[in-house]
């Protein structure tokens, strides 16, 4: 019977992955647990951890080709933790149960990280912090292999023939590093283990050499019936130094999660697929908990095993296949351990450790722009080596936060500051009002904000706005490009409103999104977060233009134009269009103008209608709108008393680009081309004066359009 292609690929990838994971898991287990349980038991614990992670996380997780097992970071952390536990006065027999407890807690913390969306947060850890952690971990791995490399026992004894372990480790290291160049299909760790073991056994059996000490070889692995579940030692957990245990568990959870996600990304680049971070972390956490409960060594995704397996064609079920292969080896070939030298495992670990060293850090230090990144990486590396890996993880996370705040502060929260002189509302006003607004336009300021307004940016915003807060001004905060606002910033907005109000100003908000946390009415939100329920002089508008129109009306009111004056009926002679006309010319114009009255909500013309008519507004208000959908539109202009519109269609008849709707009961005067022809016949000078006035109006419109285009380009 012919097996499916994917199944064959999984079997091939599983065999290759098992070949890579076997020596690493054995070596890491010996390094961590040999002191407390013996070399053979340490190797067994490392294999049990690899088998469980491969079977459980490989079955539940969904990353194609991902291989898990004990890794260098987990080995370095657990070794350092074991030393700290001894320093804390814990008996050697209690070290292993304590490490199992740390593994279970780390799995639970990984579960919380996965459920809380931490998979995405871990991806934001800057690479210099990751480089520092991996480099420090690699150096710790090398440091932990000095004794087996030199043939020194756990008790510090140095046996005769001590040069043999060193030669074996060097040979194993060389074969592990360079054999794949000659034999690409042969995993380096397997080649190194075979080569080092053969050399060790040949030299060891030389008649002039004494017998090898027991600690020079792993020894036969205990049979399955001799394996004691970690659950049998739960009662000893009560006597553990829990602050140390919790710190170690947290560091292990972060390191394992980070290593798993990085390896998953690496697998994705090779397979061309995309992993699911949350699902993978859930799978790893369940596997980690099972490992700790049963009594195996903690781990995570293995970079070496994953890369090798993927290159061998591993697919979805390669990890469980590798776990089954290791389980069969453990059950059937446990006696092979008595031939394997611990120094050969030291060579494999050192070869793996060199792959973790980020030597580019020194290149970063020579470049001014990234010198700070090099300093961060070296700091994390130094803390890992000189103090503790757990503290290095915490320092790395703290540096991540500080770097994020630093980068956020380098970009101003204020995208642009504009006055109403630069950005007036679309309301068209008579020349007298327009001149006043242009002269006093610096009292209306629009702040276009962007990004995240959080505690570190709030003070920056306050400092930059300070010159405008201590004067009677109308400040408009444009929030469309703001992603989020935290509570510290909300409190600061409350202070800004109060300070501005104390100086006779007013704070206005526009484009406020529902998910900002400010609600539909910002004033109500600001009032609710304080026990002082005094109403603040704060208003919220749906658009920037509405806020600008309100501020302009308020400024005109402060300059002597009451709201009733703004909306009252004007005489024809008061229009800007007639300002430079002689009385006789105005009289001639009146003779040809026709009245037009509109009710509130009545449409004057629609988009697409043919037009050639000029409209003069004496009373009311007409909005020019660009329809977007059946019930949505963009307001292009507002025409109130004393303004004129329709000049483009009057000068160049054609279809209307927008619609005109009376927002209030309006009184207009209209002039079409036929009326203009009669005016030209009756009084040519009046016709010329009208054309000149329309030309001046078009010039002002074109200048405004140029400024608006420039503003949009800058946005």
Buried (B, 14 or more C-beta within 10 A) or exposed (E): EEEEEEEEBBBBBBBBBBBBBBBBBBBBBBBBBBBBBBBBBBBBBBBBBBBBBBBBBBBBBBBBBBBBBBBBBBBBBBBBBBBBBBEEEBEEEBBBBBBBBBBBBBBBBBBEBBEEEBBEBBEEBBEBBBBBBBBBBBBBBBEBBEBBBBBBBEEEEEBEBEEBBBBBBBBBBBBBBEBBEEEEEBBBBBBBBBBBBBBBBEBBEEEEEEEBBBBBBBBBBBEEEEBEEBEEBBEBBEEBBEEBBBBBBBBBBBBBBBBBBBBBBBBBEBBEEEBBBBBBBBBBBBBBBBBBBBBBBBBBBBBBBBBBBBBBBBBBBBBBBBBBBBBEBBEEEBEEBEBBBBBBBBBBBBBBBBEBBBEEBEEBBEEEEBEBBBBBBBBBBBBBBEEBBBBBBBBBBEBBEEBBBEEBEEEBBBBBBBBBBBBBBBBBBBBBBBEBBEEBBBBBBBBBBBBBBBEBBBEBBBEBBEEBBEEEBBBBBBBEEBEEBBEBBBBBBBEBBBBBBEEEBBBBBBBBBEEBBBBEBBBBBBBEEEEEEEEBBBBBBEBBBBBBBBBBBBBBEEEEBEEEEBBEEBEBBBBBBBEEBEEEBBBBBEEBBEEBEBEEEBEBBEBEEEBBBBBBBBBBBBBBBEBEEEEEBEBBBBBBBBBBBBBBBBBEEEEBEBBBBBBBBBBBBBBBEEBBEBBBEEBEEBBEBBBEBBEBBEEEBEEBEEBBEEBEEEE
